[in-house]
Amino acid sequence: MTSFEEISERERRFLIQTYDRYPVAIERGKGVFLYDLEGKRYLDFVAGLGVNALGHAHPRIVKVTREQAARVIHLSNLYYNEYQGRLAEKLCGQSGLQRAFFSNSGTEAIEGSIKLARLAGHKIGGESKTELVALQGSYHGRTFGSMSLTGQDKYRKGFEPLLGEVTFIQRNDVVALRAAVGDNTCAIVLEPIFGEGGILECSVEFLQECRAAADRHRVALIFDEIQCGLGRMGTIFAFQTFGVMPDIVAIAKPIAAGIPLGAFLAREEFASAISVGQHGTTFGGGPLACRVALEYLAILEEENLLENVARVGAYLQQELKRVTETYAAAKEVRGRGFIQGLVLDIPARPIVEQALAEGVLFNSTQDTVLRFLPPFLLQEKHVDRGVRVLKKLLGKKRRAA
């Protein structure tokens, strides 16, 4: 068996060094657990940063992946395949939107969304209708278009100039929103709940005002649900939790249970702005990914996983709030369902590193936030295990009575 030292040394020698990895190499997974090269078991609260919503090695996903891989894995989009249209129909039916385009990733879904908004803007208001409104603290991806909409300097620095004509406003600032959106705006782009930005929700009132501003100025309201969507908030789409309908929604992460797939869904008014040859992809919407995605959606329904997310997510929040009441280093709990954050007044990464030794995988973001993106299979007993480890690592410094 290859050792951890061999694996890490080979990466140091040959990979471009863009990842600050933790000192563990994962060999396999089962359910809510992962196993390293030595067979040590880890309870997974990261789920591949939200990708592995069905945990690891789900038997139904394994079965359809094997079956489809033995038939055909990839087909050019020059030809039809059985599953792409079926998946589009399913997603449109669940969302209330009319059209879908499949990509390889969430970042590409964002890119396609803003391309569609620009095209529609030109047709509605001429060549000057190109401006974009995004939120400070947001995260939308690493390509030039998605990075241009990301309201965090650490992701943008060194890559300028990016897309022009992007105005950033503070989350939930209705006054700034009204000032920023005008007749030359083509899109408002936002995450209804920030993921990488630290698990921060947009208020219902703010989202409603985004909808109203978009309607007033014939602007595309684009929701980035790449991390918070497809069940993680207890509804298939996050916008259903907030009760505000976007014109375009970008999705990815869990949709094909770990096989790369993303998509954007759009209202007909915007989808009709694009024509043959104006957008495309080599790998997006292949038969393997789309068939697995259909199985993913079926499993959510047939195994009642949305109900599980709501129930166990509420229990996770309750237990995290108890931590904030007892441990001085824990300040606040954010989020809902299976996208939650525990805000600390100490750096979060050392907690993540120490948890490895305890057999629990946590994630940190924004320096002081522990982010919880567990598989939808998580049960209360798993929450109890994770919280016990968290309490141990936060130490004996308790709040004064």
C-alpha positions as CSV (number, residue, x, y, z in Angstrom):
1,M,0.0,0.0,0.0
2,T,1.2,3.5,-0.8
3,S,2.1,5.4,2.3
4,F,0.9,8.9,3.3
5,E,4.4,10.2,3.0
6,E,4.7,8.9,-0.6
7,I,1.4,10.4,-1.6
8,S,2.1,13.8,0.0
9,E,5.7,14.0,-1.4
10,R,4.6,13.1,-4.9
11,E,2.0,16.0,-4.7
12,R,4.6,18.4,-3.4
13,R,6.9,17.5,-6.4
14,F,4.4,17.5,-9.2
15,L,1.2,19.5,-8.4
16,I,0.8,23.2,-8.6
17,Q,0.6,24.2,-5.0
18,T,-2.8,25.8,-4.6
19,Y,-4.2,23.7,-1.7
20,D,-3.3,23.8,2.0
21,R,-4.3,20.2,2.7
22,Y,-4.7,18.6,6.1
23,P,-2.3,15.8,6.9
24,V,-4.6,12.9,6.1
25,A,-5.1,10.7,3.0
26,I,-8.6,9.2,2.5
27,E,-8.9,5.8,1.0
28,R,-12.6,5.0,1.1
29,G,-15.9,6.0,2.6
30,K,-19.2,4.4,3.8
31,G,-22.3,6.4,4.8
32,V,-21.3,9.3,7.1
33,F,-17.8,8.0,7.6
34,L,-14.5,8.2,5.8
35,Y,-11.4,6.0,6.3
36,D,-7.7,6.8,5.9
37,L,-4.9,4.6,4.6
38,E,-4.5,3.0,8.1
39,G,-8.2,2.3,8.4
40,K,-8.9,5.0,10.9
41,R,-12.5,6.2,10.8
42,Y,-13.6,9.8,10.6
43,L,-17.1,11.2,11.1
44,D,-17.7,13.5,8.2
45,F,-19.2,16.9,8.8
46,V,-17.7,18.3,5.5
47,A,-19.2,16.0,2.9
48,G,-16.8,17.1,0.2
49,L,-17.7,20.7,0.9
50,G,-21.4,19.9,0.3
51,V,-21.0,17.5,-2.6
52,N,-21.5,14.1,-0.8
53,A,-25.0,14.8,0.4
54,L,-25.8,11.1,0.2
55,G,-22.7,10.2,2.2
56,H,-20.2,7.8,0.7
57,A,-20.8,4.6,-1.4
58,H,-24.6,4.9,-1.3
59,P,-25.6,1.5,-2.7
60,R,-28.1,2.9,-5.2
61,I,-25.6,5.4,-6.5
62,V,-22.9,2.7,-6.8
63,K,-25.4,0.5,-8.7
64,V,-26.5,3.0,-11.3
65,T,-23.0,4.3,-11.8
66,R,-21.8,0.8,-12.5
67,E,-24.7,0.1,-14.8
68,Q,-24.3,3.3,-16.8
69,A,-20.5,3.1,-17.0
70,A,-20.9,-0.2,-18.7
71,R,-23.3,1.3,-21.3
72,V,-21.9,4.7,-22.1
73,I,-20.1,7.3,-20.0
74,H,-19.8,10.3,-22.4
75,L,-21.6,11.4,-25.5
76,S,-21.0,14.7,-27.4
77,N,-23.8,17.2,-27.1
78,L,-24.1,16.8,-30.9
79,Y,-26.3,13.8,-30.1
80,Y,-29.3,13.2,-27.8
81,N,-29.0,11.0,-24.7
82,E,-31.8,9.5,-22.7
83,Y,-31.1,11.2,-19.4
84,Q,-30.4,14.9,-20.1
85,G,-33.9,15.8,-21.0
86,R,-35.4,13.7,-18.2
87,L,-33.2,15.5,-15.6
88,A,-34.1,18.9,-17.1
89,E,-37.8,18.1,-16.9
90,K,-37.4,16.9,-13.3
91,L,-35.5,20.1,-12.2
92,C,-37.9,22.4,-14.0
93,G,-40.8,20.7,-12.4
94,Q,-39.4,21.0,-8.9
95,S,-38.2,24.6,-9.4
96,G,-41.1,26.2,-11.4
97,L,-38.5,27.4,-13.9
98,Q,-38.8,26.5,-17.6
99,R,-35.4,25.7,-19.0
100,A,-32.1,24.0,-17.9
101,F,-28.5,24.1,-19.2
102,F,-26.0,21.5,-17.8
103,S,-22.4,22.4,-17.1
104,N,-19.4,20.7,-15.4
105,S,-19.4,22.7,-12.2
106,G,-21.0,25.4,-10.2
107,T,-18.6,28.1,-11.4
108,E,-19.5,27.3,-15.0
109,A,-23.2,27.5,-14.0
110,I,-22.6,31.1,-12.7
111,E,-20.7,31.9,-15.9
112,G,-23.6,30.7,-18.0
113,S,-26.1,32.6,-15.9
114,I,-24.4,35.9,-16.3
115,K,-23.9,35.3,-20.0
116,L,-27.6,34.6,-20.3
117,A,-28.4,37.8,-18.3
118,R,-26.2,39.9,-20.5
119,L,-27.8,38.6,-23.7
120,A,-31.3,39.2,-22.3
121,G,-30.3,42.6,-21.1
122,H,-29.1,43.6,-24.5
123,K,-32.4,42.5,-26.1
124,I,-34.5,44.3,-23.4
125,G,-32.5,47.5,-23.0
126,G,-29.8,47.7,-25.7
127,E,-26.1,47.4,-25.5
128,S,-25.8,49.6,-22.4
129,K,-27.8,47.1,-20.2
130,T,-24.8,45.3,-18.9
131,E,-24.2,46.2,-15.3
132,L,-24.2,43.6,-12.5
133,V,-25.0,44.0,-8.8
134,A,-23.5,41.5,-6.3
135,L,-22.9,41.3,-2.5
136,Q,-19.9,42.1,-0.4
137,G,-18.6,39.0,1.3
138,S,-20.1,36.7,-1.4
139,Y,-18.3,33.8,-3.2
140,H,-19.2,32.6,-6.7
141,G,-16.2,30.8,-8.0
142,R,-12.7,31.1,-9.4
143,T,-13.1,31.9,-13.1
144,F,-12.9,35.5,-14.3
145,G,-16.6,36.1,-14.5
146,S,-17.5,34.3,-11.2
147,M,-14.5,35.9,-9.5
148,S,-15.7,39.3,-10.7
149,L,-18.9,38.8,-8.7
150,T,-17.1,37.5,-5.6
151,G,-17.1,40.2,-2.9
152,Q,-13.9,39.1,-1.2
153,D,-10.6,40.8,-2.0
154,K,-8.6,37.7,-1.1
155,Y,-10.0,35.8,-4.1
156,R,-9.7,38.7,-6.5
157,K,-6.3,40.1,-5.6
158,G,-3.6,39.6,-8.3
159,F,-6.0,38.7,-11.1
160,E,-7.2,42.2,-12.0
161,P,-8.5,43.6,-14.2
162,L,-11.7,41.6,-13.8
163,L,-15.2,42.2,-15.4
164,G,-16.1,45.8,-15.2
165,E,-19.5,47.2,-14.3
166,V,-20.0,45.2,-11.1
167,T,-21.4,47.1,-8.1
168,F,-21.1,45.5,-4.7
169,I,-23.5,46.3,-1.9
170,Q,-23.8,45.0,1.6
171,R,-26.1,42.0,2.3
172,N,-29.5,43.1,3.5
173,D,-29.0,46.8,2.7
174,V,-32.2,47.7,0.9
175,V,-31.3,51.3,0.5
176,A,-28.0,50.5,-1.2
177,L,-29.8,47.9,-3.4
178,R,-32.3,50.5,-4.6
179,A,-29.5,52.9,-5.4
180,A,-27.4,50.3,-7.3
181,V,-30.1,48.8,-9.5
182,G,-31.1,50.8,-12.5
183,D,-32.2,50.6,-16.1
184,N,-28.6,49.6,-17.2
185,T,-28.5,46.7,-14.7
186,C,-28.8,43.3,-16.3
187,A,-28.6,41.1,-13.2
188,I,-28.6,41.0,-9.4
189,V,-26.5,38.0,-8.3
190,L,-26.5,36.6,-4.8
191,E,-26.3,33.6,-2.5
192,P,-29.4,33.4,-0.4
193,I,-27.2,32.1,2.3
194,F,-23.4,32.7,2.1
195,G,-21.3,29.5,2.2
196,E,-17.7,30.4,1.9
197,G,-18.6,33.9,3.2
198,G,-19.3,32.5,6.6
199,I,-22.9,31.1,6.7
200,L,-24.8,34.5,6.6
201,E,-28.4,34.6,5.5
202,C,-30.1,37.2,3.3
203,S,-33.2,38.4,5.0
204,V,-36.6,37.6,3.4
205,E,-37.3,41.4,3.2
206,F,-34.0,42.0,1.3
207,L,-34.7,39.1,-1.1
208,Q,-38.2,40.4,-1.7
209,E,-36.8,43.8,-2.5
210,C,-34.3,42.2,-4.9
211,R,-37.3,40.6,-6.6
212,A,-39.2,43.9,-6.7
213,A,-36.1,45.8,-8.0
214,A,-35.6,43.2,-10.7
215,D,-39.2,43.5,-11.8
216,R,-39.1,47.3,-11.9
217,H,-36.0,47.4,-14.1
218,R,-36.4,44.2,-16.1
219,V,-33.3,42.7,-14.5
220,A,-32.4,39.0,-14.1
221,L,-32.5,37.9,-10.4
222,I,-29.9,35.2,-10.1
223,F,-29.6,32.9,-7.1
224,D,-26.4,31.1,-6.5
225,E,-27.6,27.9,-4.8
226,I,-24.4,25.9,-5.5
227,Q,-23.7,25.2,-1.8
228,C,-27.1,25.9,-0.1
229,G,-29.4,24.3,-2.7
230,L,-30.6,20.8,-3.6
231,G,-31.8,19.9,-0.1
232,R,-29.3,21.4,2.2
233,M,-31.8,23.8,3.7
234,G,-34.6,21.1,3.9
235,T,-36.2,22.1,0.6
236,I,-35.0,21.1,-2.8
237,F,-34.2,24.7,-3.6
238,A,-33.1,27.3,-1.1
239,F,-35.4,29.9,-2.7
240,Q,-38.3,27.8,-1.6
241,T,-37.3,28.2,2.0
242,F,-37.3,32.0,1.6
243,G,-40.4,32.2,-0.6
244,V,-38.8,34.4,-3.3
245,M,-38.6,33.2,-6.9
246,P,-35.5,34.0,-8.9
247,D,-35.3,34.3,-12.7
248,I,-32.2,32.1,-12.9
249,V,-30.8,29.7,-10.3
250,A,-27.3,28.1,-10.4
251,I,-26.9,24.6,-8.8
252,A,-24.1,22.0,-8.6
253,K,-22.3,20.3,-5.8
254,P,-24.5,17.4,-4.7
255,I,-26.6,17.0,-7.8
256,A,-24.7,14.0,-9.2
257,A,-23.5,12.6,-5.9
258,G,-19.8,13.3,-6.6
259,I,-19.7,13.1,-10.4
260,P,-19.0,16.6,-11.8
261,L,-22.2,18.3,-12.8
262,G,-23.7,21.7,-12.6
263,A,-26.7,23.5,-14.1
264,F,-28.5,26.8,-14.4
265,L,-32.3,26.9,-14.6
266,A,-34.1,29.9,-16.1
267,R,-37.4,31.4,-16.8
268,E,-38.5,31.3,-20.4
269,E,-38.2,35.1,-20.8
270,F,-34.5,34.9,-20.1
271,A,-33.8,31.4,-21.6
272,S,-35.2,32.5,-25.0
273,A,-32.6,35.2,-25.3
274,I,-29.9,32.7,-26.2
275,S,-29.6,30.9,-29.5
276,V,-27.8,27.9,-31.0
277,G,-24.1,28.3,-30.8
278,Q,-23.9,31.0,-28.2
279,H,-23.1,28.7,-25.3
280,G,-21.9,25.1,-25.0
281,T,-19.9,22.6,-23.1
282,T,-18.0,19.4,-23.9
283,F,-18.8,17.4,-20.7
284,G,-21.9,19.0,-19.3
285,G,-25.0,16.9,-19.3
286,G,-23.4,13.5,-20.1
287,P,-25.4,10.3,-19.7
288,L,-23.5,9.1,-16.6
289,A,-23.8,12.3,-14.7
290,C,-27.4,12.9,-15.6
291,R,-28.5,9.4,-14.8
292,V,-26.8,9.5,-11.4
293,A,-28.4,12.9,-10.8
294,L,-31.9,11.5,-11.4
295,E,-31.1,8.8,-8.9
296,Y,-29.9,11.4,-6.4
297,L,-33.2,13.2,-6.7
298,A,-35.2,10.0,-6.4
299,I,-33.2,9.0,-3.2
300,L,-34.0,12.4,-1.6
301,E,-37.7,11.7,-2.1
302,E,-37.9,8.0,-1.4
303,E,-35.6,8.0,1.7
304,N,-37.3,11.1,3.1
305,L,-34.0,12.9,3.4
306,L,-35.4,16.4,3.3
307,E,-37.3,15.6,6.4
308,N,-34.1,14.2,7.9
309,V,-32.3,17.4,7.1
310,A,-34.9,19.5,8.8
311,R,-35.1,17.3,11.9
312,V,-31.5,16.6,12.5
313,G,-30.5,20.1,11.3
314,A,-32.7,21.6,14.0
315,Y,-31.0,19.2,16.6
316,L,-27.6,20.3,15.3
317,Q,-28.5,23.9,15.8
318,Q,-29.8,23.3,19.2
319,E,-26.6,21.5,20.3
320,L,-24.4,24.2,18.8
321,K,-26.4,26.9,20.6
322,R,-25.8,25.0,23.9
323,V,-22.1,25.1,23.1
324,T,-22.3,28.9,22.7
325,E,-24.0,29.1,26.1
326,T,-21.2,27.2,27.9
327,Y,-17.9,27.9,26.1
328,A,-16.5,31.4,26.0
329,A,-14.7,30.8,22.6
330,A,-18.1,30.0,20.9
331,K,-20.0,33.2,20.0
332,E,-22.8,32.6,17.6
333,V,-24.6,29.9,15.5
334,R,-25.7,30.7,12.0
335,G,-27.6,29.0,9.2
336,R,-30.2,26.2,9.2
337,G,-30.7,22.6,8.1
338,F,-27.3,21.1,7.0
339,I,-25.6,24.4,6.2
340,Q,-24.6,25.9,9.6
341,G,-21.7,27.8,11.1
342,L,-20.3,28.2,14.6
343,V,-18.6,31.5,15.0
344,L,-15.6,31.5,17.3
345,D,-13.5,34.2,18.8
346,I,-10.4,32.1,18.2
347,P,-9.0,30.8,14.9
348,A,-11.0,27.9,13.6
349,R,-8.4,26.0,11.7
350,P,-6.5,24.7,14.8
351,I,-9.9,23.2,16.0
352,V,-10.2,21.5,12.6
353,E,-6.7,20.1,12.8
354,Q,-7.1,18.9,16.4
355,A,-10.4,17.2,15.5
356,L,-8.6,15.0,13.0
357,A,-6.9,13.2,15.9
358,E,-10.3,12.7,17.4
359,G,-11.7,11.1,14.3
360,V,-14.0,14.0,13.2
361,L,-13.8,16.1,10.1
362,F,-14.9,19.7,10.5
363,N,-14.2,22.6,8.1
364,S,-13.2,26.2,8.7
365,T,-14.0,29.4,6.7
366,Q,-13.5,33.1,7.2
367,D,-10.8,32.3,9.8
368,T,-13.1,32.0,12.8
369,V,-16.1,30.1,11.5
370,L,-16.6,26.3,11.8
371,R,-18.7,25.3,8.9
372,F,-21.0,22.2,9.0
373,L,-22.1,20.7,5.7
374,P,-22.8,17.1,6.7
375,P,-24.3,14.3,4.6
376,F,-28.1,14.2,4.6
377,L,-27.9,10.8,6.3
378,L,-26.6,12.3,9.5
379,Q,-28.4,11.3,12.7
380,E,-28.7,12.7,16.2
381,K,-26.2,10.2,17.5
382,H,-23.6,11.6,15.0
383,V,-24.3,15.1,16.1
384,D,-23.7,14.1,19.7
385,R,-20.4,12.6,18.8
386,G,-19.3,15.7,16.9
387,V,-20.4,18.0,19.6
388,R,-18.6,16.0,22.3
389,V,-15.4,16.4,20.3
390,L,-16.0,20.1,19.8
391,K,-16.6,20.6,23.5
392,K,-13.4,18.8,24.3
393,L,-11.4,21.0,21.9
394,L,-12.9,24.2,23.0
395,G,-11.4,23.5,26.4
396,K,-12.5,24.3,29.9
397,K,-12.9,28.0,29.6
398,R,-16.6,28.3,30.3
399,R,-19.0,31.3,30.4
400,A,-19.5,32.9,33.8
401,A,-22.8,31.9,35.4
